Amino acid sequence: MSLREHALSLFRSAVGTVQPAPMLKRAVKLLGDGCPQLLVKGQAFPVKRGLYLVGFGKAVLGMAAAAEEILGDHLIQGIINVPLGIQESLQRRLQRSGMQEMLLKPHSKIQVIEGAKNNLPDPEALKGAAAIQELAEGLTVDDLLLVLISGGGSALLPAPILPILLEEKEKLTKMLASRGAAIQELNIVRKTLSLLKGGGLARLAYPAQVVSLILSDVIGDPLDIIASGPTAASSHSVQDCLQILAKYNLLHNLPKSVETVLSSSPTKPAVLEDYSHVCNIIIGSNMLALDEARRQAEGLGYATLILSTAICGEVSRIATLYCQLIRLVCLGFAGLGEGPLSYEVRRNLLQLAAELEIPGLNLAEFLQALQGLGPEKPVCILAGGETTVQLQGTGKGGRNQELALRVALGLHRAQAMEASSPPGRCEILFLSGGTDGQDGPTEAAGAFCSPELVDKALQEGLDVEAFLSTNDSYTFFSQFQGGHHLLMTGLTGTNVMDIQAILIRATDRP
């Protein structure tokens, strides 16, 4: 098998293990008939009267299908907001695979509303949010509300605090994203301006018991940040929102409605006692996906290391990190792992890691483990997280495609193959993909690259730097026949951030 085939196999395995239906079935049970109890990861919740369900996110359709199967006749009503087109996409995909548990059965008690095209709030998502709000407000102390949450939930639960209009909130979010705001910063601003986020949904559902099952797409799994924390006490105040707006020079360009809401918002975060009726439970994350990819890689004969599940930062700097790691492995394969060049690369890596401040990344320990690897076995380095892109142009692409293209350019510039070992001694492939199957406003999940890609582009008369200068990575990769360098999966029905894989093997081929 080629490295591309191996990388694709690893990615599919990783995504497969975080499919929502099997994860939810592992976590949730309904016990008893007369006085039933909902058992979630060992915690019991009595079903006194009505059992209701709401959900929002890219993985919620499969979660809801599994939940309805478990809850049976005890479920009275459900409403879920899911991405536009996901039912049709999954229908096509599941017909081929023979897996139908991702889809709701005919005559389901769960109403499905599709919206948030290209992961942006829209009127359809707003309609779904209003329906969820109405259901929550009608609950009583004897009711139990099961809330299903996954990545993409922020865009699918847009209910701005009046008098803010959806268009005004969307414009502000776009401006923040275009200036390089991280997902955590975007969510802090979103929930400050939202009726249902920042614990709003839980407050509206009071006094009903609220049980949230969460598939995390945020680094570190912070409950108040995933989908902007609709059922979690917010650890942020309006001051945090103002600081972010100031950081990106937006304080003086705010709509009047936003100024009105910010001036009247509470200055302190909510207290935990207000959420005593809520239980939030993480049932899946990026680590689960990377562990499965590691098992698969080791089964294929790779010496495998996981770098981090918290890769974050601007794509150009993360690309530099990956290029230097690749260079270090190639130096080791060439028997130069203890030389002055390896020492310089290690020093640069440690300095870059210190500047990036990636949570939980112990690069010194990782490099120590990397040092023990030789050319006898191919090497696989896995990582997960979510990078950011600072938009400079109007091109078409996503963070994963841009990351892959920047890695290709970095390897070309450094000429890692020639600099670290005789030509032909290392074969390299880099993959970056979104586990949700959609990278930016494109139909690709991400992209593959190798050191030869830029040479190939030059032969075709393509200027890689020109494409990067306008954030046009999708157009670049589309130039190659058959879309060989694009990772095409379709919407996967799950979302645990992004996955990167570096595959390197020694070869004597010229």
Secondary structure, 3 states (H helix, E strand, C coil): CCHHHHHHHHHHHHHHHCCHHHHHHHHEEEECCCCCEEEECCEEEECCCCEEEEEECCCHHHHHHHHHHHHHHHEEEEEEEEECCHHHHHHHHHHHHCCCCCCCCCCCCEEEEEECHHHCCCHHHHHHHHHHHHHHHCCCCCCEEEEEECCCCCCCCCCECCCCCHHHHHHHHHHHHHCCCCHHHHHHHHHHCECCCCCHHHHHHCCCEEEEEEECCCCCCCCCCHHHCCCCCCCCCHHHHHHHHHHCCCHHHCCHHHHHHHHHCCCCCCCHHHHCCEEEEEEECHHHHHHHHHHHHHHCCCEEEEEEEEEEEEHHHHHHHHHHHHHHHHHHHCCCCCCHHHHHHHHHHHHHHHHHCCCCCCHHHHHHHHHCCCCCCCEEEEEEEEEECCCCCCCCCCHHHHHHHHHHHHHHHHCHHHHHCCCCCEEEEEEEEECCCCCCCCCCCEEEECCCHHHHHHHCCCCHHHHHHCCCHHHHHHCCHHHCCEECCCCCCCCCCEEEEEEEEECCCC
